[in-house]
Amino acid sequence: MEVILPPKGRDLRLDLFRGLANWVIFIGHIPNNVVALLLLGTGRYGFSDGADMFVFISGYTVAFAFARMMMDRGMVITATRIIKRTWQIYVAHVLLFVIYLVEIGYFGQKFGEAEYANTFNVQIFLDHPAEVLFEGLILKFKPVNMDVLPLYIVLMLASPLLLRAMLRSRNITLLASIALYFAARQFGWNLPSYPAGGWYFNPFTWQLLYVTGAWFAVGGAVDLLPFIRSRALLVLGVGYLVFAFLIAVASRHPDLAQLFPAGLVSHFNPAEKPSLPPYRFLHFIVIALLLVRLIPRGWPGLEWRMFRPAILCGQRSLEVFCVGIFLSFAGHFVLLEVSDTIWMQIVVSVVGVVLLSLLAWYRSWSMQQEKAPRLAIPPDPARSEAGLPPAAARS
């Protein structure tokens, strides 16, 4: 089977939607926030949300970044690069984990608010700090809002074998992923969590989104082009999105739910995440296919200045995600201790997005400066005659 990789160079669509996903995740993590009620992608107007987009794009990006390397340089070199990236993500997770626990514990004790520890699942850390730290280091304990990075770490560790299988036969690999997905749902497979239960984002089911993203990157998108451009996708896809919208709204409004056949609304649960229900997976895939149809690679609108902040946040996704976790708690703190008016909820959300955008801009600017060529300074005859070393180069 021929491997068809995307053209070299950044695909700004990925950066844009990964940045938007980070914004949605940040805003959605602030409890009792009216802005989250208005946003698409928070799971309130459909079955999927920003987490689905984050995992799918992560799978696509890994294949996009490393598949060509594996073809050119082999399995071993590529695996070492992927493991190096996984280690960077793990270090970021551990740093975020420790500071997040301290942040919540400190403010909870400082202001006498037990709600902080209970709401964000850190009370057990205050009671058993050493044990919880150990369980956190092995990814078994995760405070609220910190479930995505452990999932990403596990999926990244599996990526060398995934890419090797994809390059041999992407369709058989995708079928194996689908089989694992249904087996995990049928037999209840999951990784253990601490102090009880399983992972909130079950790796055995959520891997399907990750693998599907990789499948798109190594030629799956080309295979689907006739369907993506077809009228059938437009009619059926839009119809399914409308259906998901009505069910999601009805699930939160009992009066509206009575307009549907008995038991229909209760069969769908937009808040169900751990097992990634098929209707949730399908909802996101329909959105992805429609976006590919509407926004082709190289679309001139991606250069518009209004999209630049989100694109930068997508390009600096790891830093933005980690800081967004801190800011979501800070926003919750402000709403709880200062004011929880609608205007304050809007201000907290807007300020948070602006701060994340500024962080992304600074990190991008900083990396450009590090990569900028050093300017050579002409030799100074006076220094040479005096036996002095040349002046330091300017950067």
N, C-alpha and C positions, 0 to 999 in steps of 0.2 A: 504493500500500500504506500503510495507516494505521500511524503511529508510536505505539507505546504505551510511554511512559516510566514507570519506577517512581515511586511517590509521593515527593514532596519529603521531605527529612529523612534522617538517617543510617540505614542498614540495619545494625543491630548484628551481623547474621549475617556480613556481609563483614568487619567489624572483628574479630570473634571468630576466624574461620578464617584471616584474614591474620596475626593475632597468633600463633595456633597454628603456622602455617607458619613464621613467624620462629623460634619456639622449636625446631621440628623441624630447621630448617636449621642453627641454632647447634649443637645437640647432635650432629647428623649430621656436622658439620665437624670434630669432635674425634676424631682417629684412635684406634682401639682402645678405644672407649668402650662399656661394657656397657649403658649406658642406651639407646644407639642401637639395640641388639639387641632391646630390649623395646618400642620405640615403633612404633606404626603411623605410616605416612607417611614412613618412611625408605627405602622401596623394598625392604624385606626381607620383607614380607608381601603383596606385590602388585606391579603393574607401574609405578605412578606414585608420586610422593613430594611433599614440600613444595614443590619448585620448580614443579611443574605447577599446584598451587593458587595459588602466588604470581603466576604469569603470567596465569592465567585471571582471577583477581580483579582484577588490574591492568587488563586489558582491559575488564572490566565497570565498574570504577570510573571509567575515563576516559570511557566512554560515558555513565555515570550523571551525571558531573560536568559534561560539556561539550556533550552532545547538545542539551539544552534551550537552552543559551546559543547554539549555532549556529542553532537554529530562531528564536530571538528577536532575536539581534544580528548574525547573519551569519557568513560564513566567515572574513573577515579578522580581526575582533575575537577570535573563538574561536581561530584559529591563533596569534595573538600570545600568548594566555594559555597555550596548550599549549606553545609554544616557551619561554616563561618558565619553566614548570614543568620542562621538559626540561633547561633550563640549570641549574636548581637541582640536579637529579639528577646532571648531569654534574660540577658543582663538587663535590658530595659524593663522587662516584666518584674524582675526581682527588685530593682530600684523603685519602680512604681508601687509594688506590693508593700515594701517596708515603709515608704514615705506616706502612702495612703493610709495604712493602719495607724501610724503615729499621728497623722493629721486628724483623723476622725476621733481617735482616742483622746487626744489633747483637747480638742474643742469640746468634746462631750464632757470631759471632766472639768474644764475651765468654766463652762457655762451651765453645768449641772443638768445637761440634757441627755438623759438615758436613751432618748429616741434615736440619737445619732448611731449609737452602737447597735441598737436593735434593727434600725432601718437598713444599715449597710453591712449587717452580718459580721461585726467585729467584736461583739460582746465576748465571744469565746476566746478571742485573742487577749482581752483584758484579764480573763480568768486564768488562761493557760498560755502565756506568751511564748515560752520556749517550744512547747509542742506544736503550737500553731505555726510558728516560724518554720519549723522543720517541714511540716505538712505543706506549707506554702511553697517551699523550695522545690519539693517534688511534684508540685502542681496539683495536689489533692485538695488543698484549701484555697478557696477563692472568695474574697469579699464581693458584695454586690457590685455589678458593673465591671468586674474584672475577669469575665469568662472568655472573652474573645481571644486574647493573646495566648493563653494556654492551648486553645484549639489550634491557633495558627502555628504554634511551635510544634505540636504533634504532627500536623499535616506537612509542615516543612521538612521534618525529619524523614517522612516517608517519600518525599519528592524525588530523590534520586532513582528509587525503584519505579516510581510512578512514571517518570519521564522516559526511563529505559523501555518500559512496557508500551508507553504511548508511541514512541518512535518505531517500535516493531509493528504494532497494530493498535491504532487509536480506538477503533470500534470495539474490538474484543476487550480492551482495557475498560472502556466505558461500560460495557455489558457486565464485566466483573464488578465494577463499582456499584451498578444497579443491584446486582445480586447480593452484595454485602449489605447494601442499604435495606433491602427487604428482609434479609435474614436477621439483621440487628433489630428491626421493628418487630419481627415475629417472635424472636427468642429473648428479647429484652437485653441485648448486649449493650454494655456501656462500661466506661472506666469508673473505678470507685472514687468517690469524693469523701472529704472529711468535713464533719464528723460522721456523716451517714449519707446514703443515697449515691447517685451517680452524677456525672458532669451535666451542667445545665445545657451546654452545647455538646450533645453526644457526638464524639468523633466518628463513630461508625455509621451515623446517618448523615451528618453534615459534610462528610467527605465527598458526598455526591455532588454538592455544589462546587467544591474545590476541583474535583476531577472533571466536571463538566466545563468549568472555566478553562482548564488545561486542554481539554479536547477541542474547544473552540479555537485555541491558539495554534494547534498543530494541524489544522486543516478542517476541523469540524465546521467552522463558519463557512468555509468554501462549499462544503457538501450541502449545507442548508440554504445556500443563496437562492436557488429556485423557489423554495418555500418562503424564505424571508421576503422575496419580491412578489409573492403571489397575493391574489385577492383573498384567498382562503385565510391566510394569517391575519389580514386586516379585519375581516368580518368576525372570525372565530375568536381571535385574540382580544379585540375590543369588547366583544360580547362577554368573554370570560372576566375581563377586568371590571365591567359594569356589574356583573353578577357578584364578584368578590366585594365590590364596594357596597352593594346593597346588603349583603350578608354581614359584613363587618359593622356597618352602621346599625343594623337590626339587632346584632348581638349585644349592643349597648343600650338599646331602647326597646323594652319589652312590648310597648304598644305597636311599634312597627313590626316586631317579630310575629305578631298575630296575623299579619297580612299574608304570611308565607304558609305553605303546607305544614302540618304538624310535624315537629321533629327535624325539619330541614335546617333551621338556623342552628339548633343545638348540635347538629352533626359536624359543623365547622367551628373551629375555635381559633380566631385570629391570634390569640395570645399564646398558642401552643408552639413552643420552640424546641425543647430537648430532642424530640424524635423527628423533627422536620417532616410534618405530614405531607403526603403527595400533593394535596391541593395547594400547599404553601410553596413547594418546589415549583410546581407548574405555574403558579402566579408570577414568580420571579422570572422564570424562563420566558414567559410571554412578554413581560416588560423588556427583557434584554433583547429579544428578537425584534420587537417594535422599535426600540431605540436604535438598533443597528440599521433598520430600514429607514428611519427618519433622519439619522445623523451619520452619514458615511464618514469614513476616515478622510481627513483633510478638509472637512467642512469649514468654509471661511469663518463662520460664526465662532469657532473655537478661539479665534484670535481677538474677539471682542474684549475690551477692557473689563466689562462687567463680569466676565467669567474668570478673570485672572486670579482673584483671591482663592476661589475654589480649586483651580488648577494647581496653584502653589501648595495648597493644603494637601492635595492628592499626591504631589511629588515628594512632600515631606511627611508622608502619612504616619509613620511610626511615632515621630516626635509629636505631631498634632494629636494623635489618638491618646498618647500618655498624658499630655498636658490637659487634654479635654476631660479626662477622668478627674483630675484635680479641680478643674474649673467647675465641673458639674456639682461636686460637693460644695465648693465655695458658693455657687449659686443657690444651692439648697440652704446653706447656712444663712445667706443674706435674706432669703425669703422667710426663713423661720425666725430670725432674730431681729431683723430690721423692719421689713414690710413685705406682705404677700399680696399687695394689690395687683391688679392686672397690669398697670403701667410699670410697676417694678418687675414683674415677670418678663415683660417685653424688654425692658432695659437690661436685665441680667442676661437674657438670651443674646441680644444684639452685641453687648459688650464682650461676651464670651467669644462669639464668632469673630469679632474684630481682633481680639487678642490672639486667637488661633491663627488668623490670617497674617498678623504682624510677625508672629513666631515663624511661620512658614516663609515669609518674605526674608526675614533676617537669616534664617538657616540657608536659604538659597543664595543670598548675597554673600554670606560667609564662605560657602563652598566655592563660589566663583572666584573669590579673592585668593583662596588657597590654591586653586588651579591656575591662576593667572601667571604668565611667564615672568620670571625675574628680569629686571632691566640691568643690562651690563653697564658698568661705569668705566669710562676710559681710564687707562693708567695715569697716575699722577707722577710726572718725572721727579718732582721735588721729594715725594715720599720714597721713591725708588732710590734716589741718590742718598737719602738719609738712612737707608736700610730698614724702612718701616714697611709693614705688610700693606697690601692694597686695602682701600676702604671697603666696608661691607656693601654688598649689592642691595639696591633698593627693590622693594617688592610692591 
